[in-house]
Amino acid sequence: MAKRDYYDVLGVARGASADEIKKAYRTKAKELHPDRNADNPNAEAQFKEVNEAYDALKDPDKKAAYDRFGHAAFEGGMGQRPGGGGFPGGGNGDFASAFSDVFEDLFGDFMGGGRGGRQRASRGSDLRYNLRISLEEAFAGVQKTIKVPGSVTCSSCKGTGAEGGVEPVTCPTCTGMGKVRAQQGFFTVERTCPTCSGLGQIIKNPCRTCGGVGREERERALSVNIPAGVETGNRIRLAGEGEAGLRGGPSGDLYIFVDVADHPIFTREGATLHCRVPVSMATAALGGEVEVPNIDGGRSRVKIPVGSQAGQQMRLRGKGMPALRGGSTGDMYIELAVETPVNLTARQRELLKEFEKLSEESNSPETTNFFSKVKRFWDGMTS
């Protein structure tokens, strides 16, 4: 079977640029990789065909020869490189080189690879700080000073890692690539450069303060403004206040996670506050007034209606928490907790017994209604 045109194999025009050829190759290689096409018996052959085509067209000399002579450029004595020696791979393709290319293209992004090695300067890590505040502070907003341990730019070398701030030099082993390649039989293996650890640069005279990394450990004091209305789980981002970058790279960010402590009086649901207020049995029955606290430190007088029941709620408008981004303020709900008297004196017990004798069903409608349902239930069971 006649060989297919390499340009047709990759799906590009003859005048395609090197970038267009590489982009088309990466797409085809990912699409036809045998590991992704276990159910396609032709995938391996098509994958090799794509690699063969790319191996020929990625090299300017081989591409020029192919454009002039076609497949014949790689057969017999045709297609010699300047200075002698045929093009490696020929019509069968340089599979070791192709394997290296497809491995890098498919997995280089995940492994931190890609041609050119690692970046010489890398961004610092983001930091997290857990900050606990009171409910009163969440209501009014507060400014807090926090101490954050972490890496900061070295004060001696200004982040370069070199003594006296001298710029690093290109690594002689990898010539700045950050990687070295070695042929091991069938495969071309690419490893991180052992001399520069993948940075592409070396420091001849490391900074005595930071040891050449360009940063040092130091605790910093930062002032943080906590806005009114924050809740547990809200986070505040301080750009550039994280760890310093490596060898002059940009600093990371600091994320402050807010935790609002529980309050002994109030419970919170978003912008709404709840306050459970105990009242005496007599006050609940006869009505009256009770004074309740507000989260801002003020007081509110609440009228207790005659015949109030346990769990009954009353609403105080605008006495809750402010909205985080401005606007309206929530409400506060007062929940009555009718308290049964304890530690009664003999006279109090006597009066309660007398009250019980004088009570009628209309005095306790909920009790009367409940036991009426119970009686109907039992009557239904017996019948």
C-alpha beads as a LAMMPS data file, in Angstrom:
LAMMPS data file: protein, C-alpha beads

383 atoms
382 bonds

1 atom types
1 bond types

-500.0 500.0 xlo xhi
-500.0 500.0 ylo yhi
-500.0 500.0 zlo zhi

Masses

1 110.0

Atoms # bond

1 1 1 0.000 0.000 0.000
2 1 1 1.318 3.423 -0.961
3 1 1 2.279 5.735 1.861
4 1 1 -0.144 8.544 2.605
5 1 1 1.001 12.108 2.173
6 1 1 2.448 13.328 5.496
7 1 1 0.457 16.554 5.308
8 1 1 -2.759 14.583 4.801
9 1 1 -1.863 12.353 7.764
10 1 1 -1.614 15.381 10.041
11 1 1 -4.513 17.187 8.373
12 1 1 -2.606 20.373 7.470
13 1 1 -1.896 22.254 4.264
14 1 1 1.539 22.150 2.627
15 1 1 2.199 25.747 3.555
16 1 1 1.447 25.159 7.253
17 1 1 3.778 26.771 9.785
18 1 1 5.805 24.825 12.352
19 1 1 3.331 25.806 15.089
20 1 1 0.365 24.645 13.003
21 1 1 2.098 21.333 12.309
22 1 1 2.886 20.788 15.982
23 1 1 -0.649 21.697 17.041
24 1 1 -2.129 19.274 14.501
25 1 1 0.270 16.553 15.628
26 1 1 -0.642 16.965 19.300
27 1 1 -4.337 16.721 18.454
28 1 1 -3.873 13.597 16.347
29 1 1 -1.496 11.945 18.838
30 1 1 -3.901 12.432 21.725
31 1 1 -6.789 11.184 19.601
32 1 1 -5.008 8.051 18.367
33 1 1 -2.850 7.119 21.355
34 1 1 -3.205 3.323 21.899
35 1 1 -3.857 3.763 25.620
36 1 1 -6.964 5.737 24.761
37 1 1 -8.142 3.428 21.976
38 1 1 -8.019 -0.055 23.445
39 1 1 -11.046 -1.051 21.345
40 1 1 -9.531 0.160 18.039
41 1 1 -7.160 -2.431 16.513
42 1 1 -5.865 0.129 13.977
43 1 1 -5.006 2.783 16.572
44 1 1 -1.376 1.703 17.021
45 1 1 -0.657 1.725 13.289
46 1 1 -2.347 5.101 12.857
47 1 1 -0.459 6.427 15.879
48 1 1 2.880 5.358 14.355
49 1 1 1.868 6.904 11.034
50 1 1 1.183 10.246 12.745
51 1 1 4.520 10.077 14.565
52 1 1 6.340 9.274 11.308
53 1 1 4.712 12.218 9.562
54 1 1 5.504 14.621 12.383
55 1 1 9.079 13.378 12.670
56 1 1 9.588 14.294 9.022
57 1 1 7.815 17.652 9.028
58 1 1 8.998 19.058 12.364
59 1 1 12.631 19.195 11.171
60 1 1 13.213 22.077 8.685
61 1 1 15.821 20.118 6.673
62 1 1 13.750 16.955 6.477
63 1 1 10.632 18.981 5.657
64 1 1 12.422 20.763 2.812
65 1 1 13.606 17.421 1.442
66 1 1 10.097 15.938 1.706
67 1 1 8.539 18.964 0.001
68 1 1 10.964 18.474 -2.920
69 1 1 11.219 14.696 -3.268
70 1 1 8.249 13.311 -1.315
71 1 1 8.696 9.927 0.392
72 1 1 11.668 9.228 -1.881
73 1 1 13.649 11.719 0.193
74 1 1 13.990 9.089 2.938
75 1 1 14.677 6.075 0.748
76 1 1 18.078 4.897 -0.421
77 1 1 20.699 7.635 -0.531
78 1 1 18.281 10.507 -0.878
79 1 1 17.787 13.184 1.732
80 1 1 21.297 13.576 3.181
81 1 1 21.804 16.189 5.865
82 1 1 24.367 18.883 5.156
83 1 1 27.723 17.463 6.195
84 1 1 26.742 13.865 5.403
85 1 1 24.625 11.261 7.167
86 1 1 21.090 10.391 6.283
87 1 1 18.010 11.586 8.056
88 1 1 17.452 9.319 11.060
89 1 1 14.313 7.291 10.990
90 1 1 13.803 7.326 7.232
91 1 1 10.460 6.073 6.076
92 1 1 9.900 4.192 9.315
93 1 1 10.169 7.318 11.475
94 1 1 12.362 7.847 14.513
95 1 1 10.094 6.139 17.021
96 1 1 12.275 6.929 20.049
97 1 1 12.117 10.630 19.199
98 1 1 8.429 10.428 18.405
99 1 1 7.735 8.613 21.678
100 1 1 9.590 11.316 23.585
101 1 1 7.599 14.016 21.789
102 1 1 4.210 12.464 22.370
103 1 1 5.020 11.665 25.999
104 1 1 5.959 15.292 26.552
105 1 1 2.979 16.659 24.642
106 1 1 0.464 14.389 26.336
107 1 1 1.774 14.519 29.869
108 1 1 4.165 17.462 30.014
109 1 1 1.507 19.842 31.327
110 1 1 0.712 17.496 34.189
111 1 1 4.359 16.834 35.069
112 1 1 5.325 20.494 35.056
113 1 1 7.219 19.923 31.821
114 1 1 7.162 21.447 28.382
115 1 1 10.241 22.550 26.540
116 1 1 12.425 25.088 28.198
117 1 1 12.456 23.527 31.671
118 1 1 11.009 25.085 34.772
119 1 1 10.647 28.775 35.289
120 1 1 13.617 30.395 36.924
121 1 1 11.409 32.171 39.425
122 1 1 8.315 30.542 40.889
123 1 1 5.327 31.996 42.696
124 1 1 5.140 31.612 46.457
125 1 1 2.525 29.423 48.120
126 1 1 -0.813 30.738 49.337
127 1 1 -1.288 30.771 53.103
128 1 1 -4.359 30.203 55.267
129 1 1 -5.022 31.895 58.611
130 1 1 -7.986 30.970 60.826
131 1 1 -9.303 34.024 62.693
132 1 1 -11.887 33.714 65.450
133 1 1 -13.977 36.740 66.389
134 1 1 -16.929 37.370 68.706
135 1 1 -20.503 37.923 67.551
136 1 1 -20.257 41.536 68.737
137 1 1 -17.193 42.034 66.508
138 1 1 -19.021 40.447 63.563
139 1 1 -21.911 42.884 64.186
140 1 1 -19.847 46.062 64.307
141 1 1 -16.808 45.106 62.223
142 1 1 -13.327 45.147 63.712
143 1 1 -9.680 45.711 62.875
144 1 1 -7.408 42.870 63.983
145 1 1 -3.634 42.609 64.075
146 1 1 -2.496 39.080 63.283
147 1 1 0.939 37.482 63.303
148 1 1 1.645 35.301 60.295
149 1 1 4.689 33.006 60.190
150 1 1 6.051 32.255 56.735
151 1 1 8.640 32.947 54.085
152 1 1 9.479 36.506 53.083
153 1 1 11.880 37.883 50.471
154 1 1 15.436 37.689 51.746
155 1 1 16.524 41.092 52.992
156 1 1 20.182 40.456 52.093
157 1 1 19.962 39.321 48.462
158 1 1 16.571 40.872 47.620
159 1 1 15.290 37.513 46.454
160 1 1 18.025 36.664 43.926
161 1 1 19.583 33.988 46.139
162 1 1 23.104 35.238 45.359
163 1 1 25.474 36.982 47.732
164 1 1 25.389 40.721 47.141
165 1 1 22.356 40.444 44.858
166 1 1 24.377 39.184 41.863
167 1 1 22.166 37.660 39.183
168 1 1 22.316 33.845 38.717
169 1 1 24.078 32.449 35.623
170 1 1 22.875 29.931 33.067
171 1 1 23.421 26.325 34.095
172 1 1 26.276 24.845 31.999
173 1 1 24.881 21.299 32.198
174 1 1 21.466 21.919 30.658
175 1 1 22.203 25.330 29.045
176 1 1 19.205 26.826 30.823
177 1 1 16.683 24.154 29.774
178 1 1 16.314 22.691 33.257
179 1 1 16.333 19.173 31.783
180 1 1 18.837 16.741 30.321
181 1 1 18.171 13.915 27.877
182 1 1 19.848 10.523 27.707
183 1 1 19.404 7.676 25.229
184 1 1 18.638 4.359 26.908
185 1 1 18.287 1.762 24.195
186 1 1 14.899 2.155 22.585
187 1 1 13.850 5.207 24.606
188 1 1 14.979 8.781 25.030
189 1 1 14.709 9.599 28.727
190 1 1 14.370 13.166 29.942
191 1 1 15.319 14.016 33.508
192 1 1 15.513 17.092 35.682
193 1 1 18.965 18.606 35.475
194 1 1 20.969 17.420 38.512
195 1 1 23.122 20.551 38.574
196 1 1 20.423 23.233 38.799
197 1 1 17.506 21.035 40.008
198 1 1 15.450 22.112 37.012
199 1 1 15.774 25.869 37.526
200 1 1 17.991 26.442 34.486
201 1 1 20.294 28.668 36.522
202 1 1 22.963 28.253 39.160
203 1 1 24.288 30.564 41.829
204 1 1 28.045 30.631 42.204
205 1 1 28.043 32.429 45.547
206 1 1 24.836 31.617 47.471
207 1 1 23.511 34.215 49.891
208 1 1 24.667 33.507 53.438
209 1 1 21.337 34.598 54.917
210 1 1 18.939 32.445 52.889
211 1 1 21.293 29.770 51.529
212 1 1 20.508 30.653 47.918
213 1 1 16.713 30.201 47.933
214 1 1 15.962 33.924 47.936
215 1 1 13.672 33.901 50.980
216 1 1 13.855 33.526 54.737
217 1 1 11.489 32.552 57.550
218 1 1 10.067 35.444 59.509
219 1 1 6.898 36.261 61.469
220 1 1 4.990 39.266 60.186
221 1 1 2.360 41.437 61.866
222 1 1 -0.534 42.363 59.569
223 1 1 -3.533 44.615 60.184
224 1 1 -6.782 43.136 58.867
225 1 1 -10.115 44.927 58.531
226 1 1 -13.045 42.598 59.241
227 1 1 -16.254 44.064 57.762
228 1 1 -19.528 44.125 59.658
229 1 1 -21.838 41.205 58.917
230 1 1 -19.237 38.472 58.346
231 1 1 -20.218 34.879 59.087
232 1 1 -18.365 31.698 59.849
233 1 1 -16.786 30.408 56.642
234 1 1 -16.346 33.819 55.007
235 1 1 -12.814 34.386 53.763
236 1 1 -10.799 37.523 53.156
237 1 1 -8.029 37.560 50.545
238 1 1 -4.924 39.646 51.066
239 1 1 -3.118 39.669 47.709
240 1 1 0.657 39.249 47.865
241 1 1 0.738 38.541 51.610
242 1 1 1.426 34.815 51.284
243 1 1 4.830 33.160 51.068
244 1 1 7.513 34.954 49.081
245 1 1 8.290 33.549 45.640
246 1 1 11.367 31.488 44.921
247 1 1 14.307 33.526 43.606
248 1 1 12.399 36.741 43.132
249 1 1 9.119 35.207 41.987
250 1 1 5.809 36.851 42.984
251 1 1 4.433 36.236 46.459
252 1 1 1.358 34.098 47.063
253 1 1 -1.833 35.315 48.707
254 1 1 -3.024 35.123 52.310
255 1 1 -6.549 33.832 52.895
256 1 1 -8.144 34.643 56.243
257 1 1 -10.992 32.285 57.163
258 1 1 -13.391 33.818 59.680
259 1 1 -14.911 31.810 62.527
260 1 1 -17.579 33.593 64.587
261 1 1 -17.685 32.219 68.137
262 1 1 -20.949 31.045 69.742
263 1 1 -22.691 33.620 71.942
264 1 1 -24.095 32.886 75.423
265 1 1 -27.318 34.842 74.730
266 1 1 -27.914 35.035 70.989
267 1 1 -28.008 32.439 68.246
268 1 1 -27.627 33.453 64.621
269 1 1 -29.193 32.428 61.328
270 1 1 -27.717 34.637 58.624
271 1 1 -28.839 38.187 59.443
272 1 1 -31.462 36.998 61.954
273 1 1 -30.800 36.729 65.688
274 1 1 -32.733 34.601 68.170
275 1 1 -32.928 35.187 71.896
276 1 1 -34.626 32.737 74.258
277 1 1 -36.140 34.656 77.181
278 1 1 -37.472 32.817 80.267
279 1 1 -40.611 34.265 81.874
280 1 1 -42.453 33.195 84.992
281 1 1 -45.664 31.255 84.844
282 1 1 -47.497 34.174 86.444
283 1 1 -46.120 36.678 83.896
284 1 1 -47.078 34.416 81.019
285 1 1 -50.590 34.062 82.388
286 1 1 -51.205 37.642 83.493
287 1 1 -49.062 39.469 80.950
288 1 1 -46.341 41.994 81.651
289 1 1 -43.084 43.364 80.355
290 1 1 -39.544 42.030 80.137
291 1 1 -36.287 43.778 79.260
292 1 1 -34.078 42.026 76.694
293 1 1 -30.544 42.866 75.466
294 1 1 -29.603 43.911 71.944
295 1 1 -26.425 42.854 70.147
296 1 1 -25.280 46.480 70.000
297 1 1 -25.317 46.664 73.811
298 1 1 -28.682 48.426 74.063
299 1 1 -31.932 47.245 75.653
300 1 1 -35.452 46.684 74.414
301 1 1 -38.627 46.392 76.481
302 1 1 -40.917 43.667 75.225
303 1 1 -44.583 43.412 76.188
304 1 1 -45.692 39.906 77.150
305 1 1 -49.312 39.307 76.067
306 1 1 -51.827 37.825 78.511
307 1 1 -51.921 34.027 78.239
308 1 1 -48.576 33.681 76.431
309 1 1 -47.404 30.136 75.792
310 1 1 -43.952 28.546 75.817
311 1 1 -42.248 28.855 72.429
312 1 1 -44.257 31.913 71.419
313 1 1 -42.121 34.341 69.402
314 1 1 -42.101 38.111 69.089
315 1 1 -40.262 40.044 66.429
316 1 1 -38.040 43.073 66.959
317 1 1 -37.424 44.697 63.595
318 1 1 -33.924 45.883 62.733
319 1 1 -32.332 44.400 65.849
320 1 1 -30.480 41.606 64.051
321 1 1 -27.170 41.495 62.135
322 1 1 -26.190 43.834 59.295
323 1 1 -25.874 42.521 55.753
324 1 1 -22.251 41.832 54.779
325 1 1 -22.273 44.115 51.749
326 1 1 -24.402 46.877 53.210
327 1 1 -28.112 47.432 52.926
328 1 1 -30.775 46.250 55.359
329 1 1 -30.327 44.902 58.872
330 1 1 -31.920 41.660 60.018
331 1 1 -34.467 41.178 62.806
332 1 1 -34.299 39.618 66.249
333 1 1 -36.875 37.093 67.453
334 1 1 -37.690 36.722 71.130
335 1 1 -38.799 33.198 72.076
336 1 1 -40.629 32.848 75.365
337 1 1 -39.648 30.032 77.678
338 1 1 -42.342 29.733 80.363
339 1 1 -40.607 28.523 83.499
340 1 1 -42.297 26.181 85.965
341 1 1 -41.572 27.345 89.541
342 1 1 -39.382 25.128 91.720
343 1 1 -38.387 25.086 95.413
344 1 1 -41.932 26.079 96.496
345 1 1 -42.760 27.047 100.038
346 1 1 -45.705 25.515 101.852
347 1 1 -47.788 28.634 101.246
348 1 1 -46.961 28.624 97.510
349 1 1 -47.962 24.978 97.193
350 1 1 -51.188 25.738 99.020
351 1 1 -52.019 28.571 96.679
352 1 1 -51.257 26.469 93.608
353 1 1 -53.502 23.684 94.850
354 1 1 -56.250 26.192 95.422
355 1 1 -55.687 27.588 91.927
356 1 1 -55.878 24.071 90.471
357 1 1 -59.235 23.493 92.185
358 1 1 -60.599 26.721 90.797
359 1 1 -59.302 26.062 87.243
360 1 1 -61.705 25.222 84.441
361 1 1 -61.187 23.573 81.067
362 1 1 -61.281 26.975 79.414
363 1 1 -58.199 27.997 81.387
364 1 1 -56.097 25.331 79.627
365 1 1 -57.528 24.948 76.109
366 1 1 -54.459 23.168 74.729
367 1 1 -54.547 20.570 77.495
368 1 1 -58.285 20.086 77.068
369 1 1 -57.913 19.684 73.296
370 1 1 -55.091 17.162 73.626
371 1 1 -56.856 14.870 76.035
372 1 1 -60.037 15.033 73.964
373 1 1 -58.027 13.599 71.070
374 1 1 -56.548 10.955 73.369
375 1 1 -60.022 9.879 74.499
376 1 1 -61.237 9.562 70.908
377 1 1 -58.144 7.509 70.085
378 1 1 -58.735 5.091 72.951
379 1 1 -62.453 4.838 72.169
380 1 1 -61.579 3.949 68.575
381 1 1 -59.187 1.222 69.737
382 1 1 -61.703 -0.439 72.035
383 1 1 -64.493 -0.359 69.470

Bonds

1 1 1 2
2 1 2 3
3 1 3 4
4 1 4 5
5 1 5 6
6 1 6 7
7 1 7 8
8 1 8 9
9 1 9 10
10 1 10 11
11 1 11 12
12 1 12 13
13 1 13 14
14 1 14 15
15 1 15 16
16 1 16 17
17 1 17 18
18 1 18 19
19 1 19 20
20 1 20 21
21 1 21 22
22 1 22 23
23 1 23 24
24 1 24 25
25 1 25 26
26 1 26 27
27 1 27 28
28 1 28 29
29 1 29 30
30 1 30 31
31 1 31 32
32 1 32 33
33 1 33 34
34 1 34 35
35 1 35 36
36 1 36 37
37 1 37 38
38 1 38 39
39 1 39 40
40 1 40 41
41 1 41 42
42 1 42 43
43 1 43 44
44 1 44 45
45 1 45 46
46 1 46 47
47 1 47 48
48 1 48 49
49 1 49 50
50 1 50 51
51 1 51 52
52 1 52 53
53 1 53 54
54 1 54 55
55 1 55 56
56 1 56 57
57 1 57 58
58 1 58 59
59 1 59 60
60 1 60 61
61 1 61 62
62 1 62 63
63 1 63 64
64 1 64 65
65 1 65 66
66 1 66 67
67 1 67 68
68 1 68 69
69 1 69 70
70 1 70 71
71 1 71 72
72 1 72 73
73 1 73 74
74 1 74 75
75 1 75 76
76 1 76 77
77 1 77 78
78 1 78 79
79 1 79 80
80 1 80 81
81 1 81 82
82 1 82 83
83 1 83 84
84 1 84 85
85 1 85 86
86 1 86 87
87 1 87 88
88 1 88 89
89 1 89 90
90 1 90 91
91 1 91 92
92 1 92 93
93 1 93 94
94 1 94 95
95 1 95 96
96 1 96 97
97 1 97 98
98 1 98 99
99 1 99 100
100 1 100 101
101 1 101 102
102 1 102 103
103 1 103 104
104 1 104 105
105 1 105 106
106 1 106 107
107 1 107 108
108 1 108 109
109 1 109 110
110 1 110 111
111 1 111 112
112 1 112 113
113 1 113 114
114 1 114 115
115 1 115 116
116 1 116 117
117 1 117 118
118 1 118 119
119 1 119 120
120 1 120 121
121 1 121 122
122 1 122 123
123 1 123 124
124 1 124 125
125 1 125 126
126 1 126 127
127 1 127 128
128 1 128 129
129 1 129 130
130 1 130 131
131 1 131 132
132 1 132 133
133 1 133 134
134 1 134 135
135 1 135 136
136 1 136 137
137 1 137 138
138 1 138 139
139 1 139 140
140 1 140 141
141 1 141 142
142 1 142 143
143 1 143 144
144 1 144 145
145 1 145 146
146 1 146 147
147 1 147 148
148 1 148 149
149 1 149 150
150 1 150 151
151 1 151 152
152 1 152 153
153 1 153 154
154 1 154 155
155 1 155 156
156 1 156 157
157 1 157 158
158 1 158 159
159 1 159 160
160 1 160 161
161 1 161 162
162 1 162 163
163 1 163 164
164 1 164 165
165 1 165 166
166 1 166 167
167 1 167 168
168 1 168 169
169 1 169 170
170 1 170 171
171 1 171 172
172 1 172 173
173 1 173 174
174 1 174 175
175 1 175 176
176 1 176 177
177 1 177 178
178 1 178 179
179 1 179 180
180 1 180 181
181 1 181 182
182 1 182 183
183 1 183 184
184 1 184 185
185 1 185 186
186 1 186 187
187 1 187 188
188 1 188 189
189 1 189 190
190 1 190 191
191 1 191 192
192 1 192 193
193 1 193 194
194 1 194 195
195 1 195 196
196 1 196 197
197 1 197 198
198 1 198 199
199 1 199 200
200 1 200 201
201 1 201 202
202 1 202 203
203 1 203 204
204 1 204 205
205 1 205 206
206 1 206 207
207 1 207 208
208 1 208 209
209 1 209 210
210 1 210 211
211 1 211 212
212 1 212 213
213 1 213 214
214 1 214 215
215 1 215 216
216 1 216 217
217 1 217 218
218 1 218 219
219 1 219 220
220 1 220 221
221 1 221 222
222 1 222 223
223 1 223 224
224 1 224 225
225 1 225 226
226 1 226 227
227 1 227 228
228 1 228 229
229 1 229 230
230 1 230 231
231 1 231 232
232 1 232 233
233 1 233 234
234 1 234 235
235 1 235 236
236 1 236 237
237 1 237 238
238 1 238 239
239 1 239 240
240 1 240 241
241 1 241 242
242 1 242 243
243 1 243 244
244 1 244 245
245 1 245 246
246 1 246 247
247 1 247 248
248 1 248 249
249 1 249 250
250 1 250 251
251 1 251 252
252 1 252 253
253 1 253 254
254 1 254 255
255 1 255 256
256 1 256 257
257 1 257 258
258 1 258 259
259 1 259 260
260 1 260 261
261 1 261 262
262 1 262 263
263 1 263 264
264 1 264 265
265 1 265 266
266 1 266 267
267 1 267 268
268 1 268 269
269 1 269 270
270 1 270 271
271 1 271 272
272 1 272 273
273 1 273 274
274 1 274 275
275 1 275 276
276 1 276 277
277 1 277 278
278 1 278 279
279 1 279 280
280 1 280 281
281 1 281 282
282 1 282 283
283 1 283 284
284 1 284 285
285 1 285 286
286 1 286 287
287 1 287 288
288 1 288 289
289 1 289 290
290 1 290 291
291 1 291 292
292 1 292 293
293 1 293 294
294 1 294 295
295 1 295 296
296 1 296 297
297 1 297 298
298 1 298 299
299 1 299 300
300 1 300 301
301 1 301 302
302 1 302 303
303 1 303 304
304 1 304 305
305 1 305 306
306 1 306 307
307 1 307 308
308 1 308 309
309 1 309 310
310 1 310 311
311 1 311 312
312 1 312 313
313 1 313 314
314 1 314 315
315 1 315 316
316 1 316 317
317 1 317 318
318 1 318 319
319 1 319 320
320 1 320 321
321 1 321 322
322 1 322 323
323 1 323 324
324 1 324 325
325 1 325 326
326 1 326 327
327 1 327 328
328 1 328 329
329 1 329 330
330 1 330 331
331 1 331 332
332 1 332 333
333 1 333 334
334 1 334 335
335 1 335 336
336 1 336 337
337 1 337 338
338 1 338 339
339 1 339 340
340 1 340 341
341 1 341 342
342 1 342 343
343 1 343 344
344 1 344 345
345 1 345 346
346 1 346 347
347 1 347 348
348 1 348 349
349 1 349 350
350 1 350 351
351 1 351 352
352 1 352 353
353 1 353 354
354 1 354 355
355 1 355 356
356 1 356 357
357 1 357 358
358 1 358 359
359 1 359 360
360 1 360 361
361 1 361 362
362 1 362 363
363 1 363 364
364 1 364 365
365 1 365 366
366 1 366 367
367 1 367 368
368 1 368 369
369 1 369 370
370 1 370 371
371 1 371 372
372 1 372 373
373 1 373 374
374 1 374 375
375 1 375 376
376 1 376 377
377 1 377 378
378 1 378 379
379 1 379 380
380 1 380 381
381 1 381 382
382 1 382 383
